[in-house]
Amino acid sequence: MRLSPDASGVYPIAPTPFLPDGRIDEASIDRITDVYGEIGATGLTVLGVMGEAPKLDGAESAAVASRFIRRTRLPVIVGVSAPGFAAMAGLARTAMDAGAAGVMIAPPSSLRTDDQIVGYYAQAVEAIGRDVPFVIQDYPLSFTVVMTPGVIRRIVSDNPSCVMLKHEDWPGLEKISALRGFQRDGSMRPISILCGNGGLFLDFECERGADGAMTGYAFPEMLVDVVRLTAAGERDRAHDIFDAHLPLLRYEQQPGIGLAVRKYVLMRRGLIASDAQRRPAGGLTPAARAEVDFLLGRLARHDARAVLAG
Protein backbone atom coordinates (compact mmCIF):
# COMPACT_ATOMS: atom_id res chain seq x y z
CA MET A 1 0.00 0.00 0.00
CA ARG A 2 2.00 2.97 -1.30
CA LEU A 3 1.35 6.50 -0.10
CA SER A 4 -0.37 8.65 -2.70
CA PRO A 5 -1.19 12.37 -3.17
CA ASP A 6 -4.83 11.76 -2.26
CA ALA A 7 -4.06 10.52 1.26
CA SER A 8 -6.32 12.05 3.90
CA GLY A 9 -7.56 11.56 7.45
CA VAL A 10 -5.43 11.17 10.55
CA TYR A 11 -1.95 9.63 10.72
CA PRO A 12 -1.06 9.76 14.43
CA ILE A 13 2.59 10.23 15.24
CA ALA A 14 3.23 7.12 17.31
CA PRO A 15 5.46 7.38 20.36
CA THR A 16 8.24 4.89 20.85
CA PRO A 17 7.33 3.18 24.13
CA PHE A 18 10.19 2.39 26.50
CA LEU A 19 10.41 0.36 29.66
CA PRO A 20 11.77 2.15 32.74
CA ASP A 21 15.20 0.61 32.10
CA GLY A 22 15.32 2.13 28.62
CA ARG A 23 14.56 -0.98 26.59
CA ILE A 24 11.96 -0.76 23.83
CA ASP A 25 8.54 -1.90 25.05
CA GLU A 26 7.31 -4.13 22.24
CA ALA A 27 4.06 -5.05 24.00
CA SER A 28 3.13 -1.38 24.23
CA ILE A 29 3.94 -0.91 20.55
CA ASP A 30 1.42 -3.63 19.77
CA ARG A 31 -1.20 -2.20 22.13
CA ILE A 32 -1.07 1.37 20.89
CA THR A 33 -0.97 0.26 17.26
CA ASP A 34 -4.16 -1.73 17.77
CA VAL A 35 -5.84 1.29 19.39
CA TYR A 36 -4.99 3.53 16.45
CA GLY A 37 -6.84 1.12 14.19
CA GLU A 38 -9.83 0.93 16.53
CA ILE A 39 -10.34 4.70 16.77
CA GLY A 40 -10.48 5.30 13.03
CA ALA A 41 -6.97 6.46 12.18
CA THR A 42 -6.26 6.15 8.47
CA GLY A 43 -2.54 5.59 8.87
CA LEU A 44 0.42 5.85 11.26
CA THR A 45 3.70 7.72 11.30
CA VAL A 46 6.60 6.29 13.27
CA LEU A 47 10.10 7.52 14.14
CA GLY A 48 9.08 11.15 14.03
CA VAL A 49 10.34 13.91 16.32
CA MET A 50 7.96 12.80 19.07
CA GLY A 51 8.92 9.18 18.41
CA GLU A 52 12.37 9.92 19.89
CA ALA A 53 13.97 8.71 16.67
CA PRO A 54 17.39 10.33 17.35
CA LYS A 55 17.67 8.28 20.55
CA LEU A 56 17.55 4.95 18.69
CA ASP A 57 20.44 3.28 16.98
CA GLY A 58 20.11 2.00 13.43
CA ALA A 59 19.11 -1.52 14.35
CA GLU A 60 16.54 -0.30 16.86
CA SER A 61 15.02 2.10 14.33
CA ALA A 62 14.60 -0.71 11.82
CA ALA A 63 13.12 -3.02 14.45
CA VAL A 64 10.64 -0.45 15.76
CA ALA A 65 9.47 0.51 12.28
CA SER A 66 9.09 -3.11 11.24
CA ARG A 67 7.09 -3.99 14.35
CA PHE A 68 4.58 -1.18 13.78
CA ILE A 69 4.28 -2.15 10.12
CA ARG A 70 3.72 -5.84 10.83
CA ARG A 71 1.12 -5.10 13.50
CA THR A 72 -1.29 -3.07 11.39
CA ARG A 73 -3.03 -3.03 8.04
CA LEU A 74 -2.95 0.75 8.04
CA PRO A 75 -0.41 2.54 5.84
CA VAL A 76 2.70 3.40 7.84
CA ILE A 77 4.99 6.34 7.12
CA VAL A 78 8.50 6.01 8.54
CA GLY A 79 10.65 8.99 9.46
CA VAL A 80 14.08 8.46 7.90
CA SER A 81 15.71 11.83 8.51
CA ALA A 82 19.41 11.45 9.24
CA PRO A 83 22.60 13.52 9.19
CA GLY A 84 23.85 11.57 6.17
CA PHE A 85 22.27 9.97 3.16
CA ALA A 86 23.76 6.52 3.80
CA ALA A 87 21.79 6.11 7.03
CA MET A 88 18.69 7.64 5.43
CA ALA A 89 18.84 5.32 2.44
CA GLY A 90 19.45 2.26 4.61
CA LEU A 91 16.45 2.89 6.85
CA ALA A 92 14.27 3.81 3.88
CA ARG A 93 15.11 0.53 2.13
CA THR A 94 14.50 -1.48 5.28
CA ALA A 95 11.17 0.25 5.92
CA MET A 96 9.90 -0.14 2.36
CA ASP A 97 10.98 -3.79 2.25
CA ALA A 98 9.00 -4.32 5.48
CA GLY A 99 5.88 -2.86 3.86
CA ALA A 100 5.96 0.86 4.69
CA ALA A 101 3.73 3.14 2.63
CA GLY A 102 6.36 5.84 2.36
CA VAL A 103 8.99 7.82 4.24
CA MET A 104 9.24 11.28 5.77
CA ILE A 105 12.26 13.54 5.35
CA ALA A 106 13.05 16.66 7.38
CA PRO A 107 15.61 19.21 6.21
CA PRO A 108 18.86 19.59 8.18
CA SER A 109 19.15 22.84 10.11
CA SER A 110 22.18 23.91 8.06
CA LEU A 111 20.06 24.79 5.03
CA ARG A 112 19.39 28.48 4.58
CA THR A 113 18.74 29.43 0.94
CA ASP A 114 15.90 28.30 -1.27
CA ASP A 115 18.31 26.62 -3.68
CA GLN A 116 19.97 24.72 -0.85
CA ILE A 117 16.62 23.37 0.33
CA VAL A 118 15.51 22.33 -3.14
CA GLY A 119 18.90 20.76 -3.84
CA TYR A 120 18.86 18.83 -0.59
CA TYR A 121 15.57 17.15 -1.41
CA ALA A 122 16.79 16.29 -4.89
CA GLN A 123 19.81 14.54 -3.36
CA ALA A 124 17.66 12.79 -0.75
CA VAL A 125 15.41 11.40 -3.47
CA GLU A 126 18.43 10.15 -5.37
CA ALA A 127 19.64 8.43 -2.21
CA ILE A 128 16.42 6.66 -1.21
CA GLY A 129 15.25 5.89 -4.73
CA ARG A 130 12.88 7.73 -7.02
CA ASP A 131 10.25 5.02 -6.55
CA VAL A 132 9.86 5.68 -2.81
CA PRO A 133 6.94 8.00 -1.95
CA PHE A 134 8.07 10.68 0.45
CA VAL A 135 6.70 13.36 2.74
CA ILE A 136 8.28 16.81 3.18
CA GLN A 137 8.40 17.67 6.87
CA ASP A 138 8.06 21.43 7.12
CA TYR A 139 8.70 22.31 10.78
CA PRO A 140 10.65 25.58 10.92
CA LEU A 141 10.06 26.07 14.65
CA SER A 142 12.16 22.97 15.32
CA PHE A 143 14.46 22.68 12.31
CA THR A 144 14.97 26.45 11.74
CA VAL A 145 14.58 25.90 7.98
CA VAL A 146 11.98 28.18 6.42
CA MET A 147 10.29 26.79 3.32
CA THR A 148 8.17 29.28 1.44
CA PRO A 149 5.18 28.04 -0.58
CA GLY A 150 7.27 28.64 -3.69
CA VAL A 151 10.07 26.39 -2.43
CA ILE A 152 7.60 23.62 -1.62
CA ARG A 153 6.17 23.98 -5.13
CA ARG A 154 9.66 23.59 -6.60
CA ILE A 155 10.31 20.41 -4.56
CA VAL A 156 6.96 18.95 -5.61
CA SER A 157 7.52 19.85 -9.25
CA ASP A 158 11.05 18.47 -9.36
CA ASN A 159 10.27 15.19 -7.59
CA PRO A 160 7.29 13.10 -8.74
CA SER A 161 7.76 10.86 -5.69
CA CYS A 162 6.84 13.74 -3.37
CA VAL A 163 3.23 12.99 -2.44
CA MET A 164 2.63 14.77 0.88
CA LEU A 165 3.53 17.79 2.96
CA LYS A 166 3.58 17.52 6.74
CA HIS A 167 2.69 21.11 7.47
CA GLU A 168 3.97 22.42 10.81
CA ASP A 169 4.68 26.06 10.11
CA TRP A 170 3.37 28.45 12.73
CA PRO A 171 1.57 30.60 11.83
CA GLY A 172 0.85 28.63 8.71
CA LEU A 173 -2.77 29.00 7.64
CA GLU A 174 -1.83 31.33 4.79
CA LYS A 175 0.74 28.80 3.57
CA ILE A 176 -1.97 26.16 3.22
CA SER A 177 -4.13 28.63 1.28
CA ALA A 178 -1.20 29.54 -0.98
CA LEU A 179 -0.41 25.90 -1.79
CA ARG A 180 -4.03 25.10 -2.56
CA GLY A 181 -4.06 28.22 -4.73
CA PHE A 182 -1.11 26.83 -6.70
CA GLN A 183 -3.11 23.67 -7.30
CA ARG A 184 -6.16 25.62 -8.47
CA ASP A 185 -4.18 27.70 -10.95
CA GLY A 186 -2.36 24.60 -12.25
CA SER A 187 1.14 25.67 -11.21
CA MET A 188 1.53 22.74 -8.79
CA ARG A 189 0.17 19.24 -8.99
CA PRO A 190 -2.06 18.11 -6.11
CA ILE A 191 -0.42 16.71 -2.99
CA SER A 192 -1.76 15.65 0.37
CA ILE A 193 -1.36 18.13 3.24
CA LEU A 194 -1.49 16.74 6.76
CA CYS A 195 -0.85 19.05 9.72
CA GLY A 196 1.17 18.74 12.91
CA ASN A 197 1.88 21.09 15.83
CA GLY A 198 0.02 18.76 18.16
CA GLY A 199 -3.22 19.62 16.38
CA LEU A 200 -3.14 23.10 17.90
CA PHE A 201 -4.53 24.75 14.75
CA LEU A 202 -6.29 21.77 13.21
CA ASP A 203 -9.76 23.30 13.39
CA PHE A 204 -8.89 26.05 10.93
CA GLU A 205 -6.22 24.11 9.02
CA CYS A 206 -8.88 21.70 7.79
CA GLU A 207 -11.06 24.63 6.75
CA ARG A 208 -8.15 26.10 4.80
CA GLY A 209 -7.78 22.92 2.77
CA ALA A 210 -5.63 20.53 4.78
CA ASP A 211 -6.50 16.87 4.25
CA GLY A 212 -6.13 15.94 7.91
CA ALA A 213 -3.64 15.59 10.72
CA MET A 214 -0.28 13.96 11.30
CA THR A 215 0.52 14.62 14.91
CA GLY A 216 0.65 12.94 18.28
CA TYR A 217 -1.90 14.37 20.69
CA ALA A 218 -2.70 11.98 23.54
CA PHE A 219 -6.34 11.76 22.42
CA PRO A 220 -6.02 11.07 18.69
CA GLU A 221 -9.76 10.31 18.67
CA MET A 222 -10.36 14.06 18.88
CA LEU A 223 -8.23 14.63 15.79
CA VAL A 224 -10.26 11.99 13.94
CA ASP A 225 -13.48 13.71 15.04
CA VAL A 226 -12.39 17.16 13.89
CA VAL A 227 -11.25 15.95 10.47
CA ARG A 228 -14.41 13.89 9.97
CA LEU A 229 -16.84 16.57 11.13
CA THR A 230 -15.14 19.30 9.09
CA ALA A 231 -15.31 17.15 5.96
CA ALA A 232 -19.01 16.57 6.66
CA GLY A 233 -19.66 20.31 6.92
CA GLU A 234 -20.47 20.14 10.64
CA ARG A 235 -18.38 23.15 11.57
CA ASP A 236 -19.86 23.91 14.99
CA ARG A 237 -19.60 20.30 16.16
CA ALA A 238 -15.99 20.14 14.98
CA HIS A 239 -15.12 23.30 16.91
CA ASP A 240 -17.03 22.15 19.99
CA ILE A 241 -15.01 18.95 20.40
CA PHE A 242 -11.79 20.80 19.54
CA ASP A 243 -12.51 23.51 22.11
CA ALA A 244 -13.15 20.92 24.82
CA HIS A 245 -9.66 19.48 24.30
CA LEU A 246 -7.85 22.78 23.78
CA PRO A 247 -6.63 23.30 27.39
CA LEU A 248 -4.93 19.88 27.46
CA LEU A 249 -3.73 20.31 23.88
CA ARG A 250 -2.11 23.61 24.86
CA TYR A 251 -0.51 22.12 27.96
CA GLU A 252 0.97 19.32 25.87
CA GLN A 253 2.60 21.86 23.55
CA GLN A 254 5.07 23.14 26.16
CA PRO A 255 8.63 23.00 24.82
CA GLY A 256 10.83 20.58 26.70
CA ILE A 257 8.10 18.63 28.49
CA GLY A 258 5.51 18.13 25.75
CA LEU A 259 6.44 14.51 25.14
CA ALA A 260 6.49 13.84 28.88
CA VAL A 261 2.92 15.14 29.12
CA ARG A 262 1.81 13.07 26.15
CA LYS A 263 3.39 9.87 27.42
CA TYR A 264 1.99 10.44 30.91
CA VAL A 265 -1.55 10.73 29.53
CA LEU A 266 -1.08 7.72 27.25
CA MET A 267 0.10 5.75 30.28
CA ARG A 268 -2.89 6.95 32.33
CA ARG A 269 -5.12 5.78 29.49
CA GLY A 270 -3.49 2.35 29.51
CA LEU A 271 -2.19 2.66 25.96
CA ILE A 272 1.45 2.31 26.98
CA ALA A 273 2.82 0.67 30.11
CA SER A 274 5.27 3.41 31.12
CA ASP A 275 5.79 7.10 30.43
CA ALA A 276 9.55 6.51 30.29
CA GLN A 277 11.67 8.43 27.80
CA ARG A 278 15.23 7.86 26.81
CA ARG A 279 17.69 10.47 27.96
CA PRO A 280 18.14 13.29 27.41
CA ALA A 281 14.55 13.90 28.39
CA GLY A 282 12.39 16.37 30.24
CA GLY A 283 10.26 14.93 33.02
CA LEU A 284 7.16 16.02 34.91
CA THR A 285 7.27 17.28 38.46
CA PRO A 286 4.53 16.20 40.90
CA ALA A 287 2.96 19.64 40.41
CA ALA A 288 2.87 19.19 36.63
CA ARG A 289 1.28 15.74 36.94
CA ALA A 290 -1.36 17.20 39.23
CA GLU A 291 -2.11 19.90 36.65
CA VAL A 292 -2.47 17.32 33.88
CA ASP A 293 -4.77 15.25 36.09
CA PHE A 294 -6.85 18.37 36.74
CA LEU A 295 -7.15 19.03 33.00
CA LEU A 296 -8.12 15.41 32.38
CA GLY A 297 -10.88 15.71 34.97
CA ARG A 298 -12.23 18.85 33.35
CA LEU A 299 -12.06 17.27 29.89
CA ALA A 300 -14.00 14.24 31.15
CA ARG A 301 -17.00 16.51 31.76
CA HIS A 302 -17.26 17.02 28.00
CA ASP A 303 -15.72 13.87 26.52
CA ALA A 304 -16.31 10.50 28.17
CA ARG A 305 -13.15 9.14 26.58
CA ALA A 306 -11.19 11.16 29.15
CA VAL A 307 -12.81 9.36 32.07
CA LEU A 308 -9.90 7.33 33.45
CA ALA A 309 -9.80 4.69 36.12
CA GLY A 310 -7.61 5.26 39.18
N, C-alpha and C positions, 0 to 999 in steps of 0.2 A: 504494500500500500504506500505509494510514493506521494509526498506532499505536493499539492498543486496550488495554482494561484486562486482557486475558488474556495480554499479552506476557510472555515468560519466556526464560530462557537467559542468554547472555552478550553484552552490548553493549560491546565494548572502547572505552575512551576513546582515540581516535586522536590521536597527536601531530601537530603541524604540522611537517613536515620543512623545514629550511632548509639552504641552501648556506652555506659558510663566509663568504661575503660578505653574508649576510643575506637573499638572495632566496629565495623559496619554491621548494622542490625538487619539482617536479611529478612527475618520474620516481619519486621515493621515495613520493609519495602513491599512485601507481598500484601500486607493489610491495607496500607494506604493506596496502593495501586488498585486493589479491588474496590475501595470506596470511591475513587475517582470514576470508575465505570458505573457504579450504582447511582451516583448523583447526577448523571447526565453530561459529564465532560465529553467533549468530542475528540480530545487527544491529550497527550502529556508532553511536557518538556522536562528533561532531566539534565543534570550537570550544568545548571545555570548559575548565576551569581549567588542566589539564595540556596543553591544545592551544594555550596561549599566546594565547588569543583577544584579550585586551586589547592585545597588541602588533601587531595587524593593523589596517589602516584599513578603512573600510567596503567599498571595492571588493575588497580582498584577502579579506576575510571571505566575501563572496559568491562569489568565484572559488574559494576553497578548498572551501567547502561544496558548490558545484556539481560540482567535480571528483570529490570522494568519491562523491557521489550518482550521477553518470554512470558511474562505474567499477564499481559493484556492483549486484547484484540484492537485496542485503540491505536491510532497512529502515534508514534513517539518521535519527537524531535530531540536530538542530542547536541548539547553544547560542546563544541570542539575547539573553542578559542584557546590559543597557546602562544607562547612567545616566539616559537619557530614553526615553520611549515612542516617539518618532518613529524613532529608530535601531532600536529593538527591532522595531517594526512593519515597517520597511523590510526588515530582514534576514529576518524571519519570512515576509513575502510572497515575497521572492526565493527562499528555501529551499523553500517549499511549491510554488511554481511550477516549481522544478527537479525536484521529485519527492520531497522529504523526507517522512518518515513522521510527523514531529511536531517540536516544539521544546521546549527546556528553559529554564526561567526560574529564576534565583536571586534571592533578596531582597536589596535594597540594605542596607548595614550600618547605615543610619540608622533602621531600623525597630526599635521596642522593645516596644510593647504588642501584645497579641493582636489588637485591633481594627485597628491599623495594618497588621499583616501580612495579615490577611484582606482589608482594603480595598485593599492594594497589588495582590494577585492579581486582585481583581475589575477593577481599572483596567487591568491588563496584558492580561487577556482581552478587554476592550473594545477595546484598542488593536490586538491582533493578529488579532482576529476570533474569534467564538464557535465557528466551525467548525474551528479549528485545534487538534488534539490537543496537550496540553502536559504536561510533566513538572515537578513541584515539585522543586527542588534544595535539599535540607535538609542544609546543611553548616555547622553553627554554629561549628566550630573555625576556619573560614576567614572566614565572613561575619559572625560574632558575633551572628547572629539566632537566637534559640532558639524553635523551633516545638514546642509540646507536641502530644501525640497529639490532644487536643481541637481545637487550631487547625488541624491537618491535616484533621481530619474536617470542620470548617467550610468549608475551602477546597474540599474534594471535594464536599461537599453543595451549595455555592453555584454551582459551575462544572461543568456536565456534560462540558465538554471536558477536564477534568483526568482523565487516564487512568493516570498513573504517579507514584510517588514515588521519587526517587533518594535513598536513605537513607544519610547519612554522619554521623549523630550518633555520639558516642563518649564514654561507653559508650551503646550504643543497642539492645541486645538486647531490653530490656523495652519499648522503644517499638514494635518490630516486633510483639511479643506483644500489646500493647495495641491496635494497629491491627487486627490479625487478630481480636481479641476484639470490636471494634466491628462487624466484618463478620459474625461469628457471631451477635451479638445483634440484627442488623438495623439498627443505628443508623448504619452507613456502607455505601454500596455498595462492591462489590469494586473494587480497583485493583491494578495491578501494583506490586510493590516490588522494585527492583533496588538493590544495595548497592555503595558505593564504598570509600573509605579504603584504596585500593590492594589490596583483598581481604584486609586484615589480620584481619578477623573473619568471613570468608566461611564458614568451616566451620560455625560455630554459627548464623550468620545464616540460612543455608538451613534448618537444623533448626528455627529459630523461625518459619519461614513465608515467608521471602523467596523470590522467584521466580527469583533469579539475581543476576548481577553487572553493574555498569556502572562499570568502573574501568580503569586503564591499566597494570597490571603488565607487565613486559617479557616475561613468558612467559604470554600469555593462554591458551595451551593448558591450563595448570594450572587456571585458573578454569573452563574448559569441563569439565575432568575432575571437579572438585569438585561442580559443579552437577549434572552427569549422574549421578555415582555416588550423591550424596545422594538424588536423585529415585528412583533404582533401589533404595534401601534398603541400599546397600553402604557402611555408615557407616565401618567400619574402613579400607577401601580409600580412601575420600574423605579421611580424616584422615591416612593414610599419605602420600599424594601432597602434601597441603597441608603436612604437617610437613617434608617434604624441601625445600620451597621457602621455608619460613618465615625462615631466616636472611637470604636475599637480599631477601625481601619486606620484612623489618624494615629492612634497610639502605636500601632504596629509599624508605622513609617518612621519612627525615630532612628536617626543615624546611629550606628554602633550597637544598638540593642534590638533592632527590628526583628532579626532572625530569632533572637532569644525569646521575644514575645510570641512570635509565630509558633515556634516549637513548643513553648509552654502550653499554649492553647491546644495545639494538636495532641499533646500528651494528655491534657485534661479531658479531651474528647475521646481518648482511647484509640486514636489513629496511629500513634507511634508510642513505643514503650517508654522512651526517655526523651527529655528535652536536651540531651547532651549535644554539644558542639565540639568540633576539634579546635584546638588552639592554633593561632590566637583567636579568641572569641570574647564577646561581651556577654556578661551574665546579668541576671535580674536580682536585685536586692529584695529582701522581704517586703519592703514598702512597694516596690514595683509590682511584685506578684499580687499583693493586696489590691492595687489599683486595677490590674487586669481582671481579677476576680470580681471586683465591683462593676466593671464595665460589662462583663459577661452576665452578671445578674440583671443589669438594666436591659441588656439586649434580649434576655429571655422573656421579658414582658411583651416583646413585640414579635419574636421569632422563636418558636418552640424548639428549634434545632439547637439553640444555645442553652437549653435546660440540661445541666450536667449533674451527674451523680457525684456525691461526695464533696 
